[in-house]
Amino acid sequence: DRSLMQSKIVERLRAVEFRNRLLGSLYLDQAFLAGNGNYLRSEILWAAGIEPRRKAASLTS
């Protein structure tokens, strides 16, 4: 279920342990989202138009 996955990611982005991390490194962290590698991280951030040096806390919904 795609909406469940999106809501889980948003929940984790707002979590204390993740919100002050840079998105580029956060998407490689298996504790945040298992299964992503450098290729997927780059593609996800590029497709979303998000700078990898941006912090999770700076995102808005």
Secondary structure, 3 states (H helix, E strand, C coil): CHHHHHHHHHHHHHCCCCCCCEHHHHCCCCCCCCCCCHHHHHHHHHHHCCCCCCEHHHCCC
